[in-house]
Amino acid sequence: MGKTYVTMIRHGETEWNIAMRLQGMGNSDLTEKGILQARQAAQILRHRHFDQLISSDLQRAVDTAMILNEYHQMELRTEVSLRERNFGIMEGLTREEIQLKYPDTYQGYMNRMDSYQIPEGESLIDFFARVTKGVTKISEECRGKKILIVTHGGVLDCMMRMIFDIPLTAPRKFSIYNASVNEFSYHRGEWNLSTWGNIEFQRGASQSIGEPNG
């Protein structure tokens, strides 16, 4: 069988993205800009053929996927493995609020302690394992096909670290944009990256300042 081609889109901008609140398994609505970003991504992908559309089951990803699907009308499949990291007690809070309320948790998070278990949440190691196993399983099941996946910033971070063998403890030195187009291929157990962070099509929908938070 041939390669599996995977196009990954991060969900559009949300209210909590603007407020710099950790979303994780929680959710906030897409902003007007986020909807515009998704529509522009849909436009750029409208003539591309995809065999399957798969999304994280979190609402902001599903809402983005539904906009992308307007030109394709595929059956939408959702996968728990594509969810953002579970930030536990930090979800819905800003960095400042986390530092004030949970200083130990803040240190574990900010220092990227890979084995640190966020109370009621996931460690980086567990999150990375969930994502990489889940995406690889999907690609094996869809071998030789072209898949469109809608997911989250943390999931894309895991993809980059997996492909280039970047330690989970290393600071992020690459950008992850809302509604960006990221293209991968999978063949015989090997992943390759062909396009990262394409947002050239986003006219009038500039990105919010700040790091991805879900």
N, C-alpha and C positions, 0 to 999 in steps of 0.2 A: 504493500500500500504506500501511497505517496505522503507528502507532508500534510500536516494539519496547519492551516493558517488561522491565526487568532488576532482579531482586531479588538483591542480593549479601549473602552471609553470611560473616563471618570464622569460621575454624575455632574450635572450643572450646579452652579453656585446656589447655596442655601442661605437661609436667614442666620443660621449658626456659624456658617463660614464667615459671614460679614462680621459677626460679633466675636469671632475668634473663640468660640466655645467648642469643646471636644464633643463630637457627635457619637462616634462609636456605634453601638447598637441602637442608640436613640435616634431621633429623627427631627428634622425641621423642614419646612416647605422650601421648594425651589423659589428663588427670587425671580422678579421679572427678567433680570439679566441672565439668571440661570436657565430660564425657559428659552430665552433668545439664543444662548450658547448651544443648547440642545437642538434647537431648530436649525441653526447654522451647521452643526455637525451632521444633522440629517440631510441637509442640502448637499453637502460635499460627498456624502456616502450614497446618495440616492440611486446612482447608476452602477454601484458595486453589487455583485452577487454574493449573497450569504446563504448558507444552507440552514443555519440555525441561529436563533437569538436567545441568549442566556443572560440573566441578570441576577445580581444580589437580590434577596427578597426584601431588603430594606426599602422603604417607600420612596426615598429620594432617588434611588437607582431605578426602581420600577417606573417612576414618573418620567425619568429621562429616557428609559428604554421605550416607553410607549410613544414618545415624540419621535425617536429615531425610527420607529416601526411604521410610521405613517406612510412611508414610501414602499415598504416591503410587505407588510401585512403577514408576517410570520407568526407562528404560535410562539408565545413568550413562555420560556421555561425559567424558573427561579431556583437558585442554589444557595443554601445556607453557607457553604464553604467560601462564597464570594463576599461575605459580609466584611465590613470594617472590623478592626480590632475592638474587642470588648474592653472599654476603658473603666468599667466598674463604677466605683464611687466618684470618679472624676468626670463622668459624662454630664454634659450640660453646663460645665463650669469653665471659666477662663483660667489661664495660667495663674493670674494673680489670686483668684479665689482658691485654686488648688493649693498654692503655696501657703496661704493663710490657714485654710481648714485642715489640710493633710500634708504637712511639711515632709514627712518621711516618704510618702507616696510621690510627692513632687520630685524629690531627689532621685528616686528610682526611675521615674519616667524621664526626667530631663537628662540624666546620665546614661540613658539607654542600657540599663542593667538588664541583660537579656533573659536572665532566669528570674527576675523579680516578678512576683505574682501580684498584680494590682488587686486590692481587695474587691471581691465580687466581679473581677475581670480576668483578663488573660495576660500571661507573660509574653514577651517578644518571641521566645522560642516556640511556645504553643501556637501563637498566631501565625508565625512563619510556616510551621508544619501544616497547619490547617489549610492555609492558602495554597502552598506549593503542591501538596498532595491533591487538593481539590481541583486545581487547574490542570494538573497533569492527568488526572482521571478523566476529566471532561475531554481533554485532547485525545486521549487514547480511545474513548468511546466514539468520538467523532473523527476518527483517523481518516485523512485524505480529504476532509471537508473544510469549508470556510465558515468560521464562527464569529459572530459579533457578540461581545461580552460587555455588559455595563456593570461597573463596580466602583471602587473607592480608592482614595489616595494611598492608604496604607497597603492595599493589595498590590497596586502598581509599584510601590516601594519594595515589596517582597519580590516581585518579578525581577526588578533591576538587580537586587542583591543576589538572587538565585543565579541569574545568567552570568553576572560578572564576579561572583564569589566574593561579594562585599560583606564583611562581618556585620552582624546585627548591632554590634556595639559601636560601629563607626558612625560618625555624624553624617547626615544626608548632605551630599554635595551635588545634588541634581534637583531640578524643579519638577513639580507635578501640578498640572493645570486642570481646572474644571473643564469638562467636556472636550478634553484633548484626545487626539487620535494617536494610539500607540499600537504598533503592529509587530507581531511575533510569529515565528514558525516553530513547529515541533516535529521531530522525525527521529525515530529509533532512540528515544530517550534523551535527545539533545534539544535544548532550547536555543533559539537565536532571536536577536532583536534587529528589526529593520527600520522602524520609525519610532521616534520618541517625542512626545509632547508637541505634536503638531496642532497649533492653534492659529495658523496663518489665515484661516477662513473666518475667524471671529471679528467681524466688522462691527464696531460700536458696542462690543461686549467685552471690554478689557477686563483683565483678571484682577481680583482683589489682592491687596498687598498682604503678605503673611504666608506662613507655611500651611500646607494642607492639614486639616484636622478632621478628616472623615468624609 
